[in-house]
Amino acid sequence: MLTYATAGESHGPACVALVSGLPAGVPLDLDFINAELARRQGGYGRGARQRIETDRIEFLSGVRLGNTTGGPLTAVVRNKDSRLDDLEATPPVHRPRPGHADLAGSLKWLTNDCRETLERASARETAARTAAGVVARCLLRTLGIEVFAFVRQIGHAATDAHVTAQNWGQMKALRDASETYCPDSAATEAQCEIIRAAKVNKDTAGGLVEAHVFGVPPGLGSCVGWDTRLDARLAYAVMSIQAFKCVEIGLGKACAALPGSHVHDPIEFDAGQRQARNLGFVRPTNHAGGIEGGMTNGMPIVVRGTMKPIATLLQGMPSVDLRTKQPERSQYERSDVCAVPAASVVLESVVGFEVARAVLEKFGGDTLEEVRGGMERFLEMAREV
């Protein structure tokens, strides 16, 4: 089974990811991995931390001559700012920030100093999660599966860009040219203005990010157990990203306002696409987001996540001093005004990892060639159904 564990603190020495279950022979594209780590650091609205760090991956195990060995893979992203034991750099925090882990964690660990909680909860950990996800995407790419994520909305500024299997490459180019990772220049400008206004007001901004997965064969995931449904696993992965408060698959919450005849995707058969990954079964719409009954149906997977505004406000918010229990403004820690663009990169990674996990569960083998062969054999048999 493909699994990973991560660790990383804002002022710790490094972010670490331990990935187990990768088959041998997967080529790891260092330029691709490091470019994604750099994208996670970018985007309009990021804070001073991103001017300190230059994230690059190091492999300590599981890789030989640029390919996976089949053993556990250890990836490290080192921190330049690693002063966790420096009291001047990391003083105690006694005034918890509303919306952050500060108060809940301080009560959990029986302390009036929020410092260790906020370090444990730091989104710096997503550097390791991004690294693990991009490694998994290296596997997916060799199988013809691509993951593409972008920013749909920041504040009230949204794009109505329609992403398809045919235009996603063009959308990627537009996204990469955008300061907010949005494939729409007009929406990008409006989003930047919202972030600038938030900065002036000593406030923060949240938004909506969206991921599409193309080239996915049908049958990944399962309807047999509640914990094997792919949509549930994707929701868990996305909801675990720091500051995410909502996950949607396909139409998501819009399903509530529509009758079934406007929600469910009609099934058609196109003999000309019989050799494609969808086996010839096509849909005029993709409201299900490529997943029905917890399993992929051959259409692209579509996942969205809502990131709340960051909880660290320069103006502070009403809080209390945990030592005196008296009213105080919350404490300020180095932070971003908006990290929605970076969150879209993390979304891309966690979605990619869960899809790679489902691929290996269905077509698994000890080597990349066995996995590829297993998928092709399955598709050949499915065409005869």
N, C-alpha and C positions, 0 to 999 in steps of 0.2 A: 504493500500500500504506500502511496506517495504521501508523505507527511512533512511538516516543517515546524520548527520552533524558533522563536526569535527573542532577542534581548537587546535593549538599548536604552540609555538614559541621556538626557540633554547634556549633562556635564560628565558623562562616563567616558572611559577610554575608547570604546568602539561599539558599533552595532553588529550583532552576530546572528547569522541564520544557519541552522543545521537542517539540511534537506535529506531525507531518506527515501529510498524507493525508486530513484531514477534508474532507468535501464542504462547499460553500458553503451558507449558509442554516440551519445548525443553531442554534436558540436556546439560549443559555447562561444558565441560571438561577443568578445569583450567590448568591441566598439559599440554594439547595440546595447549591451548591459550598462555600460558607463554613460551612454547617451540618455538612457532612461533614468538613471540615478541623477544626472544633471537636470533633466526635465522636472524631476520631483523637487529639486531645489529652486526652480524658477517660477515664473508667473508673476503678474502684476499684483502688488500688495504684500509681498514677502518682507520679512524683517531683517535685522542685522545679522542674525545667525547665518544666513545664506551667503553673506560676504566673508564669513570666517572659514566655512567648510568648503572643500572641493571633494565631493564624494566619488570614490573610485573603489571598485571591488577587488578583493584579494581572495584567492582560494587557498585554504590550508589543507584540504583533503578532498578526495573524490574526483580529482581532475588530473589527467595526464595528457600532455601534448595537445591541450585544447579540447579534449573530449572527456565526457564523464566515464568513470571506471566501473560504475555499478555499485560502488561503496558509498557510505554517507558523505555528503558534500558539505563542507564547512566554508561559509563565505563571511568575510569580514569587511566592514566599512568603518574605517578609523575616524575618530573625532579629533580635530585639532584643539577644540575647547574641551578639555577633560579635567576640569578642576573641581571634582565632586567633593573632595576633602578640604578645599580652600574656603574657609568661613567668610572671607572677604568677597569672594566670587559667588558663593552660595550661602548667604545668611539664612537664619531661620525665618520661616513664614508663619505668622500667627494670625493673619487676617485672611481667611479663605475667600476665594473668588467664586461668586455664584455661577453655576453652570459648569464648573470644573470638578475634578475628583477630590479637591482639597479637603472639604469638610467630611465627606463620607469616608475617605481614606484615613483621616486623622482619628475619627471615632473608631474605625475598624482596627487600627493599630495602636489605639490607646495612647495618643500623644497630642500635644497642643501645637506641635511644629509640623506644618504641612509639607516641609521640604522633601522628605523622602517619598511621600505620596506623589507629589507633582513630578518628581524625577521618574518614578515607576510608570506613571501614566503618560509620560511625554510622547508626543507624536514623532519625536526623533527615532523611535522604534520602527517607524514606517520605512526608514532607509533599508533596514534589514528585510522587511516584508516585501519591499519593491524588488530587492535583489533576488529573493527567493522566487517571486512571481515571474521575473524576467528570465530566470534560468528555466522555469517551467515553460515559458513561451518559446524558448529556443527549441524545446522538444516539439511543441505544437507546430511551429513553423516547418519543421522537417516533415510533418504529416499534412501540410497544406491547410492548417487552421490558423487564422489570424484574429487578433484581438485589437479593437480600436475603441478608444474612449476619448471623450471631449467634454467641455463645459457647456451645458445647455442653458444655464441661467445663473446670474449673480444679482442678488436683490430682485428688483422688478424687471431687469434687462435680460430678455430671453431671446434665443434664436428659434426659428421654426424650421431649421435645416433638416432635410429628410435624407437619412443615411441609408444606402442600399449596398448590396454586394457589388454592384456595378460602379458606384461612384465613391466608395469609401477611400480609395487612393487619392482622389482629388480632394476629398474632405480632410484627409490627413495633412496634405500640403498646406491647405488653408489654416488648419489648426496650428501647425508648427510655425506659421507666420504670425500668429496672433499672440498678443501679450497676455491674454487670459485663456489661451488654449481653446478658443471658440472658433469654429469654421465659418464665421460670419463677421465681416469687417464692421458693419454698422452696429451689431450687438456688442462687439469687442469695445468699440469706442464708448458706448453707453455703460458697459460694465466697468471700464476704467474710471469713468466719471463718478460712478457710485462708490468705488473704492477710494478715490481722492476725497470725496465728501466725507466718508467715514473717517479717514485719517485726520482731516481738519477738525472734525467733531470729537476726536479722540474716541472713536467708536470702532466697530468691526462689521464685516459683511459676510453672509453665507450664500449658499447657492445649490444648484442641482447639477449633477454630473451623470453621464450616460455612457454605457459600454455596449458594443456590438461584437459578437463572435461569429466569424464567417468560416464556411467550410466544415461545419460540424456534422458528422454523420448522425442519423437517427439512432435512438436506442441507448444513449448515454443516460445514466441515472437509473432509477427504478420506481415502480409504484408499489413494491412489496412491503417496504418498511418505511415508517415515518422519517427515519433518519437517513434513508438512502435516496430520498427525492432530491433531484439536482437543484430545483428551484429553492428548496428549503436550505440546502447547503450553500448556495450562492447568497441567499439572504443573510445567513449567519456570517459568512465571510465579509460581506459588505457592511453589515451593521457593526462589525467589530472594529471598523476603522474609526479612529478617534474623531469625535464630534459629529458622527453620522446619527441621524435621528429617524430616518425613514428609508425603506427599500421598496422598489417596485419592479415587477417582472412584466414586460409587455405593456399593456394599457394600464396596469396597476390600479390605482384608486379610481381612475375614470370609469372602470367597469361598474361602479356602484350606481351611476346615473343612466346607464344604457340598458335596453332590453337585450335578451340573449341573442336575438337575430342580428344585432349590431355589434356583438362582442366576439362570437365564435367565428373562426376562420374557415370558410368553405374549402373543401378538399377537391382538387382536380388532378387529373393525370395527363402528363405530357410525355408521350413515347419518345420524343426527341431528347428528353433529359434523363432517360433511363440509366445512362452511364454516369450521371452526375451523383454527387453525394446525397441528394434528396431522393434518388432512385426513381425520379419522374413524378413524384407526388409534390404538387405545387399549390400555393395558396395565393389568392389575390390580395390578401391582407396578412398581417402578422401580429394581431392583437395579443396572441398568447405569448409573444416574446420567444418563440422557438421551443417552448416547453409545455407539454400537456401530460397530466398525470404524473408529474415528477420526472419525465423523460424527454429528451430532445426528439423533435419530430421532423428534423431535416431543414427547418427554416433557421435563419440566423437567431442566435440568442440575443435578447435585449434586456439589459439591467440598468436601472437608475438608482441613484442614492442622493439623499438630501443631507447636506452638511450645514449644521447650524452656524451662526456667527461665532467666531472664536471667543472663549470666555474671558480672556485677559484683555480688559479695556484700559487704555491709558488714563481715562477719567475715573476709573474705579467704579464700584457699585456698592450699595448698602450691604454691610456685613457686620461681623462682630470680632472683637479680639478674643481668641480662644482662651487666653490667660485670665482676662478680667470679665469676660462675657458682656462687655460694654459695646455700644454701637460704634463702628468705625467704617471707613471706606476700605474696600478690598485692596490687597497689596498688588503691586505691578511687577510682573516678571517679563523679561525680554520675550517679545512675541511678534506675530504678524497682524496686519490689518485684515488681510484676506488670504486664505490658503486653499481656496476652492480649486484653482488650477492644479496645484500640487496634489490635491485629493483625487483629481481625475486620473493622475498617473498611478496612484496607489490603487484606485478602483480597477484600472486596467490589469494591474498585477495580481490582485486577489482573485479576480474573476478568471484570469488566465490559469492561475494555480488550481482552482477548483475544477475547471474544465480538463486540465491535464490529469488531475487525479481520477476523474471519471473515465477518461480515455484509457488510462493504464488499468483500471479495474476491469474494463470490458475486453481490452485487447492486450493485456499485459504479457510481458516476457522479460527475460534477463537482458536482452539486447534491443537496440533500436530496430534492427531488421526484423526481429520477432514481432515487435509491436506493429510495425508497418504491415508485415505479412498478415497478422491477425485481423487488422482492420480491413484489408483488401479481401480476405477470405469471407469475412462477415458480409461485406457489401455484395460479393458475388452470390452468396446464398440468399441474401435478402431480395435480390433482383428476381429470384425464382419463386418467391412467395406469391 
